[in-house]
């Protein structure tokens, strides 16, 4: 708990059971999408879309291409290993 708050105190000291609810699937999906987009840098804390510069777009595209190549190479290596195990 101390790692989550600077002073080691529980930050929701006035929390009551009535303040808590279970999210339905639609809300859970919404907040999940918001969190994912925030963590990826697509939106800011005010939910404004962050428009990447041309350089950032080029870098992102290069990262996607590199990740795909790596996945393909891993798939080929995995298949080669499976083939050897089967005696093919």
Buried (B, 14 or more C-beta within 10 A) or exposed (E): EEEEEEEEEEEEEEEEEEEEEEEEEEEEEEEEEEEEBBEEEBBEEEEEEEEEEEEEEEEEEEEEEEEEEEEEEEEEEEEEEEEEEEEE
